[in-house]
């Protein structure tokens, strides 16, 4: 077998995951190449990188996409059609949409907050369905806590949508699909959630994340993390999600409401900086080992 190469498609090199993948690749004598997803040319049967070189990706190489999901979808499909394994794989891309993910939870009877898709500017019935204001508005495709806010009136809902479209209009990419959802605000969660990191059908561990302020507990926004024993209900729901979703790698997030845990997200390209720091588990190494094993 020829030497394995790790191609990482991304739009920024300022990411903990990239540094860790580079470090672990070096330990295994795996060539590591960053490919700028926004500077490649996809033409006919080839991908040309930012240096003008044709990428000669082999079936036993590792490919990982960390960037805009719309562009990543195109690359994922291109590689899948050529029998090259890529992550997030083509089937996993759907989990980038928060509403589709919420619908998936409901469909497999995993508890999740009341959620509605915004399909009209007439809000009365939509707001009533989730119990009224205040509630959470989310752009259906977003990461690291962006485009997620508490809204207290219909006016704030419409302003959030307007502001999001204004920001998106400055984006040079035309394929950034935009839609929104409203979700019940679980006040008792108090800026705390539970991130379960999973790999190849197994649970690596769970961390409790707490917001520095407000309700967003993302580590990238200043939240703190600590490892906790795996609650039995979270274990049960996570195993069902992994099985029904056929998920290879993901961070699955839960919040607590009373004695119940509610699933809120499946992040199939999850950050793992806070998890590695809190647990001392070498996530990057485990991912690479699994991908080599599967190749």
C-alpha positions as CSV (number, residue, x, y, z in Angstrom):
1,X,0.0,0.0,0.0
2,X,1.3,3.5,-0.9
3,X,2.0,6.0,1.8
4,X,-1.1,7.7,3.3
5,X,-1.7,11.4,2.8
6,X,-4.1,13.5,4.9
7,X,-5.9,16.2,2.9
8,X,-7.7,18.7,5.1
9,X,-10.1,21.0,3.2
10,X,-10.7,24.3,5.1
11,X,-11.2,28.0,4.8
12,X,-9.0,29.0,7.7
13,X,-5.8,27.7,9.3
14,X,-6.7,29.2,12.7
15,X,-8.3,26.2,14.1
16,X,-7.3,23.9,17.0
17,X,-8.4,20.8,15.1
18,X,-6.0,21.6,12.2
19,X,-3.0,22.0,14.5
20,X,-3.9,18.7,16.3
21,X,-4.4,16.8,13.1
22,X,-1.0,18.1,11.8
23,X,0.7,17.0,15.1
24,X,-0.7,13.5,15.1
25,X,-0.1,13.0,11.4
26,X,3.6,13.9,11.9
27,X,3.9,11.3,14.6
28,X,2.6,8.6,12.2
29,X,4.7,9.9,9.3
30,X,1.6,10.8,7.3
31,X,1.9,13.7,4.9
32,X,-0.4,16.5,5.8
33,X,-1.8,19.0,3.3
34,X,-4.1,21.9,3.9
35,X,-6.4,22.7,0.9
36,X,-8.1,26.1,0.9
37,X,-11.7,25.2,0.1
38,X,-12.5,28.6,-1.3
39,X,-9.5,28.7,-3.7
40,X,-9.8,25.3,-5.4
41,X,-11.1,24.7,-8.9
42,X,-13.4,21.7,-9.4
43,X,-13.4,20.8,-13.1
44,X,-14.4,17.7,-14.9
45,X,-12.7,14.8,-13.1
46,X,-10.2,16.8,-11.0
47,X,-9.6,19.2,-8.1
48,X,-7.0,21.9,-8.6
49,X,-5.6,23.4,-5.4
50,X,-4.6,27.0,-4.6
51,X,-1.1,26.4,-6.0
52,X,-2.5,25.2,-9.3
53,X,-1.7,21.6,-8.6
54,X,-4.1,18.7,-9.4
55,X,-4.9,16.8,-6.2
56,X,-4.1,13.2,-6.8
57,X,-6.2,11.8,-3.9
58,X,-6.0,8.0,-3.6
59,X,-8.5,5.7,-2.0
60,X,-6.4,5.0,1.0
61,X,-5.8,8.7,1.7
62,X,-7.6,10.6,4.5
63,X,-9.8,13.6,3.5
64,X,-11.6,15.8,6.1
65,X,-13.7,18.9,5.4
66,X,-13.7,21.8,7.9
67,X,-15.6,24.7,6.2
68,X,-18.8,26.1,4.8
69,X,-21.2,23.3,4.6
70,X,-22.6,24.3,1.2
71,X,-19.2,24.2,-0.5
72,X,-18.2,21.1,1.6
73,X,-21.3,19.3,0.3
74,X,-20.0,19.7,-3.3
75,X,-16.6,18.4,-2.5
76,X,-18.0,15.6,-0.4
77,X,-20.3,14.5,-3.3
78,X,-17.4,14.8,-5.8
79,X,-15.2,12.5,-3.8
80,X,-17.9,10.1,-2.9
81,X,-18.7,9.6,-6.6
82,X,-15.0,8.6,-7.1
83,X,-15.1,6.1,-4.2
84,X,-12.9,8.2,-2.0
85,X,-13.8,8.3,1.7
86,X,-14.4,11.8,3.1
87,X,-15.6,13.2,6.3
88,X,-18.2,14.6,7.0
89,X,-19.5,12.0,4.5
90,X,-22.2,12.9,2.0
91,X,-24.9,11.4,4.2
92,X,-23.8,13.2,7.3
93,X,-24.1,16.7,5.7
94,X,-27.8,16.8,6.5
95,X,-27.0,17.0,10.2
96,X,-25.5,20.5,9.6
97,X,-29.1,21.7,9.3
98,X,-30.4,22.2,12.9
99,X,-34.1,21.9,12.0
100,X,-33.5,18.6,10.0
101,X,-31.6,17.3,13.0
102,X,-34.4,18.3,15.4
103,X,-36.8,16.5,13.1
104,X,-34.5,13.4,13.2
105,X,-34.6,13.4,17.0
106,X,-38.4,13.6,17.1
107,X,-38.6,10.8,14.5
108,X,-36.6,8.4,16.6
109,X,-38.3,9.3,19.9
110,X,-35.4,11.1,21.5
111,X,-36.6,14.1,23.6
112,X,-35.8,17.5,22.1
113,X,-37.1,21.0,22.6
114,X,-40.3,22.1,20.9
115,X,-39.1,23.5,17.5
116,X,-40.8,25.0,14.5
117,X,-39.5,25.8,11.0
118,X,-40.1,29.5,10.0
119,X,-41.9,29.3,6.7
120,X,-43.8,32.6,6.9
121,X,-43.6,36.1,8.3
122,X,-47.0,35.5,9.9
123,X,-45.8,34.4,13.3
124,X,-48.9,33.8,15.5
125,X,-49.4,30.1,15.0
126,X,-45.6,29.5,14.9
127,X,-45.0,31.2,18.2
128,X,-48.0,29.5,19.9
129,X,-46.6,26.1,18.8
130,X,-43.5,26.4,21.0
131,X,-45.2,28.1,24.0
132,X,-44.7,31.8,23.3
133,X,-41.9,34.3,24.0
134,X,-39.1,34.3,25.0
135,X,-37.8,31.7,22.6
136,X,-34.6,30.9,20.7
137,X,-34.2,31.7,17.1
138,X,-31.5,29.9,15.1
139,X,-30.2,30.1,11.5
140,X,-30.6,26.5,10.5
141,X,-27.0,26.1,9.3
142,X,-24.5,27.8,11.7
143,X,-21.6,26.9,14.0
144,X,-19.8,28.0,17.2
145,X,-22.8,29.8,18.6
146,X,-23.2,32.2,15.7
147,X,-26.7,33.2,14.5
148,X,-28.4,32.0,17.7
149,X,-30.3,34.4,20.0
150,X,-33.1,34.8,22.5
151,X,-36.0,36.8,21.1
152,X,-38.8,38.3,23.1
153,X,-41.2,39.6,20.4
154,X,-42.2,39.2,16.8
155,X,-40.3,42.4,16.0
156,X,-37.1,40.9,17.3
157,X,-37.6,37.7,15.2
158,X,-38.0,39.8,12.0
159,X,-35.0,41.9,12.9
160,X,-32.8,38.8,13.5
161,X,-33.8,37.5,10.0
162,X,-33.2,40.9,8.4
163,X,-29.7,41.2,10.0
164,X,-28.8,37.7,9.0
165,X,-29.6,38.3,5.4
166,X,-27.7,41.6,5.4
167,X,-24.6,39.8,6.7
168,X,-25.0,37.0,4.1
169,X,-25.4,39.4,1.3
170,X,-21.8,40.5,1.8
171,X,-20.6,36.9,1.3
172,X,-19.2,36.3,-2.1
173,X,-20.5,32.8,-2.2
174,X,-23.9,32.4,-3.7
175,X,-24.6,28.9,-2.3
176,X,-25.1,29.8,1.3
177,X,-28.7,28.5,1.8
178,X,-30.4,30.4,4.6
179,X,-33.4,29.3,6.7
180,X,-34.5,29.7,10.3
181,X,-36.2,28.0,13.1
182,X,-37.7,28.9,16.5
183,X,-37.2,26.7,19.6
184,X,-38.6,26.8,23.1
185,X,-36.3,28.6,25.6
186,X,-35.4,26.2,28.4
187,X,-34.7,28.7,31.1
188,X,-33.6,26.1,33.7
189,X,-30.7,25.0,31.5
190,X,-29.0,28.2,32.7
191,X,-26.3,28.3,30.1
192,X,-25.2,24.7,30.6
193,X,-25.2,21.9,28.1
194,X,-23.7,18.4,27.8
195,X,-21.4,17.5,24.9
196,X,-21.0,13.8,24.2
197,X,-18.1,13.1,21.8
198,X,-18.6,10.0,19.7
199,X,-16.4,8.1,17.3
200,X,-17.2,5.0,15.2
201,X,-20.4,4.1,17.2
202,X,-18.7,4.5,20.6
203,X,-18.9,7.2,23.2
204,X,-15.5,8.7,24.0
205,X,-16.8,10.7,27.0
206,X,-19.0,13.6,28.1
207,X,-18.2,17.1,29.2
208,X,-20.5,19.6,31.0
209,X,-20.1,23.0,29.3
210,X,-21.0,26.2,31.2
211,X,-21.4,29.6,29.6
212,X,-19.2,32.5,30.8
213,X,-22.3,34.7,30.5
214,X,-25.7,34.4,28.8
215,X,-27.0,31.1,27.5
216,X,-24.3,30.0,25.0
217,X,-21.9,27.4,26.4
218,X,-19.6,27.1,23.4
219,X,-15.9,26.9,24.5
220,X,-15.1,29.2,21.6
221,X,-17.2,31.9,23.2
222,X,-15.5,31.6,26.6
223,X,-17.5,28.7,28.1
224,X,-15.8,26.3,30.5
225,X,-15.8,22.5,30.4
226,X,-15.3,19.7,32.8
227,X,-15.6,15.9,32.4
228,X,-18.5,14.2,34.2
229,X,-19.7,10.7,34.6
230,X,-22.0,9.7,31.7
231,X,-25.7,10.1,32.7
232,X,-27.6,6.9,31.9
233,X,-30.3,8.8,30.0
234,X,-27.8,10.6,27.8
235,X,-26.0,7.3,27.2
236,X,-29.3,5.7,26.1
237,X,-30.3,8.6,23.8
238,X,-26.8,8.9,22.3
239,X,-26.6,5.2,21.4
240,X,-30.0,5.5,19.6
241,X,-28.8,8.6,17.7
242,X,-25.6,6.9,16.7
243,X,-27.4,3.8,15.5
244,X,-30.2,5.4,13.7
245,X,-28.1,8.2,12.2
246,X,-25.2,5.9,11.2
247,X,-22.8,8.5,12.5
248,X,-19.0,8.0,12.4
249,X,-17.9,11.1,14.3
250,X,-19.9,13.8,16.1
251,X,-20.4,15.9,19.2
252,X,-24.0,15.4,20.3
253,X,-25.3,18.1,22.6
254,X,-28.0,17.9,25.3
255,X,-29.6,20.3,27.8
256,X,-31.4,19.4,31.0
257,X,-35.1,20.2,31.6
258,X,-36.2,18.9,35.0
259,X,-35.2,15.3,35.2
260,X,-35.0,14.9,31.4
261,X,-32.2,15.5,28.9
262,X,-33.2,17.1,25.6
263,X,-31.0,16.5,22.5
264,X,-30.4,19.8,20.6
265,X,-27.6,19.2,18.1
266,X,-25.5,16.7,16.2
267,X,-22.2,18.4,15.1
268,X,-20.5,16.0,12.6
269,X,-17.4,18.2,12.5
270,X,-17.2,19.0,16.2
271,X,-14.5,21.1,17.8
272,X,-12.6,19.0,20.4
273,X,-10.2,21.5,22.1
274,X,-12.3,21.8,25.3
275,X,-12.9,18.0,25.3
276,X,-9.2,17.2,25.0
277,X,-8.3,19.6,27.8
278,X,-11.1,18.4,30.1
279,X,-10.6,14.7,29.6
280,X,-6.9,14.2,28.4
281,X,-8.3,12.0,25.6
282,X,-6.3,12.4,22.4
283,X,-9.2,12.8,20.0
284,X,-7.1,13.7,17.0
285,X,-5.1,10.5,17.3
286,X,-8.2,8.4,17.8
287,X,-9.8,9.9,14.7
288,X,-6.8,9.3,12.5
289,X,-6.4,5.7,13.8
290,X,-10.0,5.0,12.9
291,X,-9.7,6.5,9.5
292,X,-6.6,4.5,8.7
293,X,-8.3,1.3,10.0
294,X,-11.3,1.9,7.8
295,X,-9.2,2.5,4.7
